[in-house]
Amino acid sequence: MDKFNAKHFAFLILAVTVVSQKTYPKVFILNGGYDSWVAVIISSVIILLYLIFFLKVCEKNNNYDFIAIYRTAAGQKLGKLLLCLFAMTLFLTLVESAAVEANSMHTNMLLETPVWFFILFFVIPAAYSAGRDLVSIVTITLIGITLINLAGMNLGMLTAPYKDTKLLFPIFADGITKGFILSILQILGLYGSLTIVFPYLTEIKDKRKLFLYSILGMVFVIQMLIVSITGAFMTFEITRLKSIPYPKLLQTQMVSHFRFIEAGELYVMLQIVGGWYIRYVVTFYTLMKILSALNLRHKYTIVIISFATGIAAWFVGNNLFVLFRFLSYYTYISLVNFFLIPFILFAIYAYKK
């Protein structure tokens, strides 16, 4: 695709790395407590170094084929097994996207509307979008991310009067705890979704400014997430924050101007519904590329995966407690298959070359 360039790749990075931490930070706040926002900063530095390492390895060896690097580093058989694990994690990401979007809308917006209804009208349109070519997916991403960012900046200004910096402290009251370390690992697991877009690199013809735009995109993501998590802490006291499943959805309900303008929920609805939809479509396309490389794709693959995703998302997302138990496990699974294994394999590949 000659129209897909490095600037578009930066938007794909935003598409897969932002929405998880903004929607359900509770999974790592339960471990990190007051120190969670510091854990986000530390994890942000690590993931930025990880991206720099990955791009430099690809640039030095003039090889941006994620699948080929897996096979070269681990060998054909082990490489195929690790790609299967990567594909399974991509499927879990699809389940996460559908389940969280449906449950968040059901819990905070439309309580009378069942979860399966949201899933049905999420999975089917997303399957249609994912079945199109790369041009369609990139177009959806560009338009969606632009609108979401505009809504996010406007929402940040609307919620500013309700924030108090004193609620960020104290930090490290008990020193470096086990919960703080677990919080960093979970955030890295959510940041690990960055790896989802690596297979897209083979579609970029002109890679001369890829490093620059990728780093700029990641830095934009980092500042956005740091502002988001500190904003949540500055709005809610920590005990309250630990009990809220979706802080952003509740935070926007505080917005009120002239005693009748109360439309903060509309902004966050665009961010959540649009953000999860884009993440789902981008992940689905990557999954199709991996399955094609494993010779596991046929004409009904999209239908089968969409059906399986819908059923799994309903079982997971129909109960809030089950969902957050799943999300807690998902962060560690993502840490292994989206962060640790790719890092090890790229290090082995760099050593071999």
N, C-alpha and C positions, 0 to 999 in steps of 0.2 A: 504493500500500500504506500504509494509515493507521497500521500498527503499526511501520513502519520509521522510526526517528527518529535524531537526532544522536548519541545514545549508541551505537547500533548501528554508526554510521559509524566511530566510533573503533575498534571491534573489527575492522572491515574493513581499516583502516589497519595494524593489527597483523598481519592475515592475510597481507598481500602484501609487507611490508617487512622482516620479521625473519628468515625461515628461510634465505634465500640466504647472507647474511653469516655466520650461525651455522654453517651446514653446510660451506661450502667457502671459508674465508678465505684459503686458499693462493693463490688467483688474484691477490690484491693484495699478499699478504705477500712473494711472490717479487720484486715491484718495490720495495716499501716497506721491507722488512727490519725492523730495530728500530723504525723510525719509523712503522710501519703503524698502531699504535694511536693515534698523534698524528693521522695522516691521517683516521682514523675520527672523531675529535673535530671536526676542521675540517670534514669533509664533513657531519657531523651539524648543525653550525651553519648551513651553507649550505642544507641541505634544509629545515630549520625555517623559514628566511627565505623559501624558495621556497613553502612551504605558506602562510605568512602572506600573501605577495604574491598568490597565486592566490585565496585566500578573500576578501581585501579587494577585488580586482577584481570578483569575482562579487557581493559584497555591495553595492558602490557602484553597480553597474549593474543590480542585482536580476535577474541572469541566471546561473543555475547549470547551463545546458545546455552541456556540454563540446563536443558535436558542433556545435551552432549557433555557438559562439564560434570554433571552427576555421574554419567556412565564412565567418563574418563577417570574420575577420581576414585570411584568405588568398584569399577569393573562392571561387566555386563549383567551378571546375575544379581550381585548385591545392589548395583545401581538401579536395576529394575524393581527390586524389593523396596528400596528407599523411595523411588518414584511412586510406587503403590501407596506407601504410607503418606506421602505428600498429597496424593489424590484423595485419600480417605480424609485427611485433615481439611482439604478443600470442600469436601462434601459436608463435614461438620460445620464449616463456615457458612455454607448455604443454609443449613438447619438453624444456625445461630441467627442469621439475618432474618429469615422468615419468622422464627419464633419470637425474637425480641421486638420486631416491628409490630406483630399482631398483639402480643401481650401488653406492650406499652400503651398502644392505642386503646385496648380494652380496659386496662387498669385505670388510666388517667383521663380518658376522653369520652369513650362511648361504652359505659359499663354494661348496658343492655345488649350490645352487639357481641355475639359469641366470637371466640378466638378463631374458630374454623372459617368464619366468614372473611375475616381479615386475611387469613392465609390463602384462601381461595382466590381472592382478588389481588393477591401479591404474587403468588407463584405463577399463575397462568400468564399475565402480561409480561412478567420477567422472562418466562420461557420463550415467549415470542421474540422479545428483544435479544435474548442470548442466542437465538437461532439465526439472527441476521449476521451480516459480515462485520468486520472490524470497524468500518466507517460508521456504521450505525451506533456501535457501542461507544466509540470515541465521541461522537456527536452528542449522545445522551449524557456522557460524562462531562463534557465541556459546558453544556447548558445547565445541567443540574448543579455542578460544583459552583459555578458562577452565581447562580441564584441563592444557593445555600450560604455561600460566604457573605453575600450582601445582607441576607437575613440575619446571619450571625453577628455582623458588625452593628447592625441596627439594634439587635436585641441586647448586645453588650452595653450600648448607650442607654437603653431603656431601663436596664436593671442596675445601672451604676449607683443610683441613690439608695438602694437597699443593701449595699455591701458595707461591711465594717472590717478593716484590716486587723483589728485586735483579735478576731476569731481565728486567725491563722496560727496563733501561739497558745500554749508553749509547744516547742518542738524538742525532740530528744530529751524529754523529761526523765525517761528511764534509760537513756543511752541508746546504743545500737541494739535493737531487739530482734528476735527471730521473726516477729511479725513484720518488721521493717524490711528485712531481707526477702521474705516471701512476697511482700508487696512489690518490691523491685522486679522479682522474677515474673510475677503475674502481669505487670505493666509491660515488661519486655515481651511476654507472650502475646499481648494485644498489639504491641508495636510490630511483632514478627509478621503480621499480615502484609507488611511491606514486600515480603518475598513473593506474594501472590502475583505482583506485576512484573517480576523478572522475566518470565517467558515471553512477555510482549517485546522485549528488546530486539529480538530477531526481525521484527516487523519494521524497525526504524532503519531507513537507508542512510541518512546523513547523521552520523554520531559525533560530529565535531564539537557540538556544544552540549552533549548529553550530560557530562559530569556537572557542568555549571547549572543547568536547569533542574537536574535531579536534586542537587544540594539545596538550591533555592526552594524547591518544592518541599523538601523535608524540613528545612528551617521554618517555613511557613506553617507546616503541620505542628511542629514543636511549640512555637509561640502560641498557636491557637489552643493546644491542649493544656499548656501551662496556665493560660488565662482562664480556661474553662474550669480546671480543677481548683485554682485559687479562688475563682468567683463563687464556686459552690461552697467552699469553706468560709468565705467571707459573708455568705448569706445565711447559712444554717450552723448552729452549734453542733459539735461533733457527735454528741449522743443522738441528736435529731437526724443528722446526716447519715448515720449508720443504719437508721431504720427506714430510710426513703429508698425505694427501688430505683426510681428514675428522677434524680434531683432536678434536672433541667426542666422537666415538664411541670414540676411543682414551683420552681423558682420563677417561671414566667407568669404564673398566676398572680404574682404580687404586683405586676405592672398595672398601674392605674393612673390615668390623666384626666383631669377635669371631671372626675367622678363618673364618667360614663364610657371613656375609651379604655377598654380592657381586651386587647387583641394580642397579648404576648403569646398566647397558646398557638396562634396561627403561624408565627415565625418558627416555633420549635416543632410544630407538626410538619412544616416543610423540611426542616433539617432532618428530622427522624425518618419520616416516610421516604423522602427523596434520597437521603443519605444511605439508608439500608437498601433501597432499590438499586442504586448505582453500585454499591458494594456487591450485591448479589449478582448483578449482571456481569461485572468485571471478573468476579471469581468464577462464574459459570463458564465464561469463555476460556479462562486458564485451565479449568478442569477438562474442557473439551480438547485442548491442545495436549494435555498430559495423556488422556485416554487414547488419542490418536497415535501418540508416540509409543504407547504400550500395545497398540493394535487391539484395543478393546472398544472401539467406537463403531456403531452402525447407525442406520437411519432412524431408529427409535430410541437412541440413547437419551436425547433431550427429554422425551416424554417419560421414559422410565425414571430418570434422575429427578425430574420435576415431581412426579407422583410420589417417589420415595421421600423426597424432601418435605412435601406437604404433610404426609402421614407422620414422619418423625417430628416435624415442627409442631404438629398438633399435640402429640403425646408430651413433648417437652414444654411447650408454651401454654398449655391449658391450665397449668398450676404454677403460681408464682414461685413457690418454694422449690419445686422440681426444676424450674427454669434456672434459678440462681445456683442450684447445686450443679446443674449441667454447665453453666457458664464458668463456675469455679474450676471444674475439671478441664474445661475447654482452654482456659488460659495456660495451663501447664502442658496440655497436648500441643497447643500452638507454639509454646516456648521450645519444645523439643523438635517438632517437625518443620516449623517455619523459621527458627532462629539457630538453634544449636547444631542440628545436622547440616543445614546449608553452610554454616560458618566452617564447620570441620571439613566438609567436602571441598569447599573453595580453598581452604588452607592447604589441603592435600594436593589439589590441582595446581596451586601456585608453586608448591614444593617440587612436584613432578616436572613442571615446565621450566 
